[in-house]
Amino acid sequence: MWKIRDLKKKARGTFKRNYIGIVITCFIAAVVMGSFTNPLKEVRTIKDTYFDQLNGTVLFAENHNSDMSNTEVVDNFLGKSGEESERAQHWTRGVLSVFAKNTEGAGNFVYGVLNSINQIVFNDRVSAGVTIAIGSLIYLLIAILFAKVLLIGLYRYLLEIRVYTGTRISRILFPWSIKKALHIAWVMFVRSVYSLLWCLTIVGGFIKIYSYKLVPMIIAENPELSAKEAIKLSEDMMKGYKWRAFLIDLSFIGWDILNILTLQILGVFFLEPYKRMTTVELYMTLREKAKERDIENADRLCDKLLESEVTSGIYPINEYFITVPKGKKWIQEDYERDYGLSSLILIFFTFAMIGWLWEVLLFLFTRGEFINRGTSHGPWLPIYGVGGTVVLIVLKKFRNKPWLTFLLSMVLCGVIEYFTSLILEKVQGMRWWDYSGYFMNFQGRICLEGLVVFALGGCAAVYLIAPSLDHLFCKIPMKIKKIICVVLVVLFVADMAYSAFVPNIGEGITDNDVARIEIKKSDVLIASDFLLI
């Protein structure tokens, strides 16, 4: 008979060998599951925001005939004033400002987003009750489709690192990498339903908690098992061992008390990872016993690679008994190609013209007027061309890392936009754009909203647009392509020289009060003052 002491000793050994990786993965799982696995708590929090719990008076009923929006009613109930209200009042322009104000008002990201959509799309006509219902459904779906699935990824990581000390933290995404996330979500949902129903019997619920304890590890080893098979296998494996499993949990009571005294810090850096590893050791021990007892479906626990001796390598994925499907190649063009000078010139003008067309159409639809945007008189906005070509040239060696390309695009484009604004103001004595009032703006010259758009555009340019354009431009005979480049450059230089003395100014171009985003209760006007050069 195995001893609890030996089990925990093995768990501590694995934990000690792989301390940092285990702590990080357990922390990630704890944050995600702690945030999304209790939607009823979130409903209660938001409900308390909308309803006066002291006297049971529904605030929305009291303000039904008033002109206050849902967010204003919440702010009134919370007594938001002083510095907090003053800070929110500064966020008056831009889509991100709307989301930021609503998130701060609701005290919750999901409900803040829902209220923002309510204001922008439905003119604040959706009631608080509907918002609460939709938000609760979103939390429940996230808990089912992501949080519980991530738990399986965590146990897969712990099962592998128990043997393979080189296991990467990314293995926590195991359910998605093998394309089994939806099936795993269903298994965990069925397990939760079974547990909930048994909890109605009180004593039965306590027993079944331990009967179903091994389901996550079973699915982490063999995600092809059905919910019924996994639950039945866990029940059979735990027969005769539920009391000992309870004693294992009870043996941590001293640590639990110490965790409380350390304000949960001990739990993050030691206790929770220790408990998880002990559970994994319990599973591996009972897994061996199940095979010895030849219980039904024990042969389905067939990942023999998890039984190997401890090694410094990584789990040999190509030997996994489930074939890992190859991901679809979404980007067909070769985005790591080199661009010739003629192609870069044509790409520059293409981006500049697309930017000009975008801003002209934006004002045409929002104001019903044709406005030639930018400092120049031609059909181009150079900042779009400069931003696109600079990202292509400067970030070439980072193209195989999309996330880094995104971040560096924000930095590069932010620098370009900031200094362009500064130089124009010093030379021409006026501003062509002003982001004052936008969420997270700097001196009104750049703002987070604009930088995010720039970064998305930069990624689109690197991975999709530029490769496709270059493929198209390569079909043009070189002689004709050179003529096109020379003509465009001459026209552009002439336009820039003329615009230096006679800049393009006027209403909708240099008037900062025109291009803005205002969110009102009965009227939503969405315009833009991005990238006006």
N, C-alpha and C positions, 0 to 999 in steps of 0.2 A: 504493500500500500504506500502510495506516494505521500510525502509530508509537506505541509504548508510551508514550513520553514525552508525546505529545499527548493520549492517552487519560487518563493520570493527571492531566494539567493540567486537563482538563475536569472530572474528578472533584473535584479540589481546589476548583475554582471553585464548583461546586454546593454542596460541603461548607461553604465559607466563607460563602456566601449564606444558608444555612439551618442553621448550626452547632448551635444548641440543640435544634431538633426532631430532627435526624438523630442526635445523641448520645443523646437520651432514648429514641427508638424502638429504636435498636441495643442500648442497655443493657437495655431491657425484654426484647427478644428473646433476648439473651445469657443473662439470668438465668433465663428460662423454659426455654429449650432446654438450658442447662447443668444445670438441676435435674432434667429429666425425660427427656432423650434417651439416658441411659445406665443402663437399669434393672439391668444386670448388676453395675455398680459398687455400686448400692444393695443388691442381694442379697448381695454380698460383705461389705458393711459390717454388715448385720444378721446374717449368718451368723457373722461374727467375734464378734458380741455373744453369740450363743447357744452357740457352740462354742469350746472351748479349743484354740487353734491351736498352742500350744507342744508339747503331747503328744498331740493328736488325740483327747482324751477328750471325749465328748459330755456336756455338763453335765446335760442333761435325763435322760440315762440314769442318771447318778450320783444324781440327786435324784428318780428316778421314784417311789420309795416314801416320799418325804418329804412334808411338809405345805406345802412352799413353792410359791407360785404362779409362773407364768411370769415375771412382773415381778420377783418376789423373787429368782428364780434369776439373772436378768440383773443385778440390783443386786449380788448376792453375787459374781458373776463380775467385775463391773467394780470391785468394792471401794469402792462408794459409801458414804461415811461423812462424819462431821464436818458442816460447814455445809450441804453439798448434801443429805445425808440428813435433816438437821434441818429444812431448808426444805420438803422433800417431805412430812415428817410433819405439818406445819401444814395441808396441804391434805387435810382429812379429810372434808369434806362437800360435796355438790353434784356435779352431773354434770361440770361443767368441771374440778373438782379431779381426777376420775378420769382425764380425758383429759390434763390437765397432767402428772400424775405418770407416766402411761404414756409420754407423748411424751418426757419428760425421761429416763426409764429406758431407752427404746429408742434415744434420740438421733436419732429420725427421726419426722416428723409422721405419715406414712401408716401406719407400723407401730405407732406409738403409738395411733392411732385404732383400728386393727384389734384390738390387744390390749385396749383399753377395751371394744369391742363384745364381745370374747370373755368378759370378766369380767362385764359387765352382762347380756348375753343368754344366754350359754352357760355361765355359772358357772365360767369358766376351764378348760373341758374340751377346748378345741381345742389341738392340739399346735403347737409352734413351727414344725415343718416346713410345716404347712398355712398358718400365718400368713405365712411367708416366700413360699410359692407364690402366695397370694392377693395379697400386697403387690407381688410382681414383676409379676403380671398387671395390676394397677392402674397401675403405673408404665409398662408397655408401652402400655396403652390411652391413657394421658395423652399419651405421646410421639407416638402415631399420630394421635390425634383432636384434639390441641391444639397441642403444641409445633411439629410440622412444619407445621401449618396456619398458625400464627402467623408462620412464616418467610415464607410467601406474602404474608401481610398486610404484613410489613415491606418486602418488595420492591415491593409495590404502592405503598406510601407513598413509597419512594425513586424509583420511576418517575414518580410524579406530581409530587413536589416538585422534581424535576429541571427541570420546566417551570413548574409553578405554585407559586410561593414561599409562597402563603397556605395551602397544604395543611395540614389539621389532623392532629394526632397520632392522633386516633380512626380515621383511615383504615387503621391497622394492623389493625383489625377487619373489613376489607374482605371476607374469605371468609364471615363470618357475616352481614354486612349484605346480601349478594346471595344468601343461602341456598344456598351451594355448599360449605360446610365439609366435609360428608361425602364429596362427590366429590373435593375437593382432597386430603382425608386418604387416600383410596384411591390417587390418583395418586402421592402422595409415598411411600406404603407400597410400591407396586410398584417405584418408583425405588430405594428402599432395598434391596429384595429383589434386584433386578438387580445393584446395586453389591456387595452381600454375596457373591453367587454368583461374580461376576467377581473379587472379592478372593481367592477360593480359588486362583486361577491366578497370583497375585502380580503378574506383569507386566501381565496383562490388567486387573487391578483398578486399577492406576495409570493406565492409558490411559482406562478407562471413567469414572474420576472426572472427567476433563475432557470426555469425550463427553456425560455427563449434567449438566454444569455449568449449562447454561442452562434446565433444566426448571423451576426455581422462577420465573424471570422470565417464561417462556413461559406458565405457568399463571396468573401474576399478571396478565398482559395478557389472556389468553383462557381463563378457567376452564372453558369448555365443551369443551375438547379432552379426548379420552380419554387414559388413561395411555400406551397404545401410540403414539398420535399425537404426544403431547408428547415422549416419549423419542426417537422416530424423528426428529422435527423438530430436537431438540437435537443428535443425532448428525450430521445432515446439515449443520446450521449450523456445527458445530465441525470439519468435515472441512477439513484443511489449516491449522487454526488452533490445534490442541491444544498444539503446541510453544510457540507465542507466548503462549498462556494460562499455560503453565508458567513462561515467562520473566517474566510479569507477577507471579506469585506469588513467584518468586525475587528480584525487584527489591525486595521488602519485607524481605529478610533483615536488613538493617541496622536497620530499625525494630523488627523482632522482637527482636533482641539488646538494643536500648535499652529495649524494653518489659519484658524480663526484669529489667534493671537497675533499673527504676523500680517493680518489684513489681506489674506489670500495670496500673499507673495510666495510663500512656501509652495502653494498649490501649483503656481505657474512654473516654477523652476525645479520642482522635485516631485511633489506628491501625485499630481494628476498623471504625469508621464510614468511614474513608478506604478501606479494602479493599472494603467493601460498595458504596460509590459507584463504585469502579473497576470492579467486576464489572457494575454496572448500565450503565456506559458501554461496557464490552465487549459486553454484550448488544445495546445500541442500535446499535453499529457493525456487528456481525455480522447483526443484523436487517435493516439496510439492504443489506448484501452478499447476504443470502439472497434478497431481492426482486429484486436485480439478476441473480442467477444463476437465478432462477425455480425454486427447489427446491420439492419437493412440500410442499404445505400452507403455504407461505410466505404465501399469501393469507389464511390464518386469523389471522395477526398483523395484525389490521385496526383496532386502536385508534389512529386517525389523530390523536386529541387529544394523544397522547404525543409527537407529532412537531412540535408547535407551538413558536413562539418563547417565550422566557422571559417570564412575566407575573407580576404581583403578586397575581393573583386565585387562585381555587380551581378545581379540576377540575369542569367542568360535568356533574354526575352525570346530569342529565336527558338528556344527549346520548350517554351510554354505549351502545354497541351491544347490550348485554344489558339487558333490562328488569329493573329492580330491583323485586322484589315488595314490596307494601305490607305492613307488619306488622299482625298481628291486634290489634284493640283488646280487650284482656282486661278492662279496667274499663269497664263499660257505663254506670254511673251518673256523673252530673256531680259530681265530688268538689270542684270549686272553688265550689260553691254557698254562699250565705249562709244561716245558720241563725237562725230566729226564737227569741225567748226561750222560748216554750212548747216548741218542739222541743228546745232545749238542756236544759231541765229534764227532759223525758222521756228524752232520751239519757243524762243523768247517772244517773237512777235505773235505766235499763236496764243500763248498764255496772256500776253498783254491785251490782245483783242477779245479774248474770252472774258477777261476781267472787265473790260469796258462794256461789253455787251450785257454782262450780268448786272452791272450797276445801272445802266440805262434802262433796262427792262424792269428792274426793281422799282425805280422811280416812276416809270410809265404805268405800272400796275397799281402802285400805292397812291400816286398823286394824279395820275392821268395826264402827265406832262412829259414831253421829251426834253431831257436835260443832258447836255454833253458833259459828262463827268470828268474830273481830273484837271491838272494844271495846263495840259497841252490842248491843242485843237483837233488833233487827229483821232481816229477811232482806236485808241489804245490807252491803257493805263500801265505805264512802265513798271510800277511796283510789283504787279503780278508776274510780269516777265522776269524781272530781276530775282524775285523770290523763288520762282520755279527753277530757273537755270542755276542759281547759287546752290540750291538744295541738291540738284543733280551733280554738280561738280564737286562741291566741298564735302558732301556726305557720301561720296562714292564707296569708301571702304566700310561703311556701316549699313550698306543696303541689305545684307543678309540678316540684319537684326531690326525688324520693323518697329519694335517698341522704342529702340534707341533712335531710329530715324524720326519717329514722331516727336520725341522730346527735343532732339537737336534742331528739328524744323521749327519748333516753337521758339527756341533761343535765337536762331539765325534770323527768322522773319521778324521777331520782336526787335532785334537790334536794327535791322534795316528800316522798319517802320518808325522806330523811335527817332533815329538820327535823320531820316528823311523829313519828319515833321519838324524837328529842331532846325534843320538847315533852311527849310522853306520859310519858317517863321522869321529867322534871322535875315534872310535875303529879301523876301517879299514883304515882310512885315505883317503877315496874316496867317491864319490857320485854315487848312483845307479840311480838317476833321478835328473833333474834340470828343474824347470818350469820358469826360467828366460825368459822373452819375452812373457809370457802368460798374458792375461788380468787379472788384479787384483791378482797378485801373491805376496807372502810374502817370501822374502829371497830365492826365487827359490825353496822352500821346499814344499809349498802348493799353490794352485791357485783356483780361483772361479770355473773354468770349472771342475776341478777334484772333488771339494767338492760337486758340483751339481750332478755329476755322482754318487758319494758315497751316497748322500742322496736319490737319486732315487733307487739305489741298496738296501739301507737300508730299504726303504719302501716296496720294492718288497720282501725282505727277511722276514720282519715282517708279511705282510698281505697275501702273496701268497706262496713263495718258502718254508720257514721253516715249516708252517703248513702242507703243502703237503708232505714234506720230513718226518716229524714226523709221519704222518699218515702211510707212507710207512714203516718206520723203526719199527713201533709198530707191524707190521706183522711178523718181524723176531723173531724167538725164542730167549729168553733172553740169553741162554747159547752161542749160535752162535754169537749174537750181542756183548757179552762181549769179545769173542775171537777176533773178527774183531777189536774192539776198542784197545785191548792190542797190537795186531800186528801193527796197524797203529801208535800208540803212540811210540812203540819201534823203528820202522823204522824212524819216524820223529825225535825223540831225537838223534838217531845215526847220522842222516843227519845233524842236527843242530850242533852237536859236531864236526863233520868232517869239516863242512863249516866254523866254527869259525876259524879254522887254515888254511883251503884251500878254501877261498870263491870263488863262481862262478863269474868270471870276464871275460871280453873280448869284442870284437866288438859287438855292439847291446845290450850289457848288462850294461856296465859302461861307454860307449862312448856316451856322451850327445849330440854330434853333429849328431848322427844317427837318434834318435827318435824325430822328430819334425814335425810341420805342417807348410808348406810354401805355400803361395798363390801367384801364378804368373799369368801373362796374358795368357800364352799359355800352362802352365803346372801346374797341381794341384797335389801335393803329400800329402796325408793324412796318417799320421802314429800316433803313440801314445807313450808317455813315462810315462803313469800313473802307479803308484803302482808297482814298479819294484821288490819288495821283493819277 
